[in-house]
Amino acid sequence: MPAPHPPEFRQRAVELARLREKPVSEIASDLGISESCLRNWVRQADLDEGRRDDGLSTAERAELVQLRRELRVAKMEIDILKRASAYFAKENVLPK
């Protein structure tokens, strides 16, 4: 996977694409990136700026990742507690 481009590069590329002085394919070629990459950057910038509402903004996506991570940890902790309680419940049974 290639190294990510700096945010300033992405921002300038999006600005050039929005000017529409050249086709997106030509701008992407001049910048050394793929056309789909530039289109994705423009789409994400539109989402972040509120120009579109058909997807997640960068902040919403980061929050979703964080919440999914927290949920995964909480589920693991619950599973560990269930196993521990079952283990200790067996151990504390009094013989008849």
Buried (B, 14 or more C-beta within 10 A) or exposed (E): EEEEBEEEEBEEBBEBBEEEEEEBEEBBBEBEBEBEBBBEBBBBBBBBEEEBEEEEBEEEBEEEEEEEEEEEEEEEEEEEEEEEEEEEEEEEEEEE
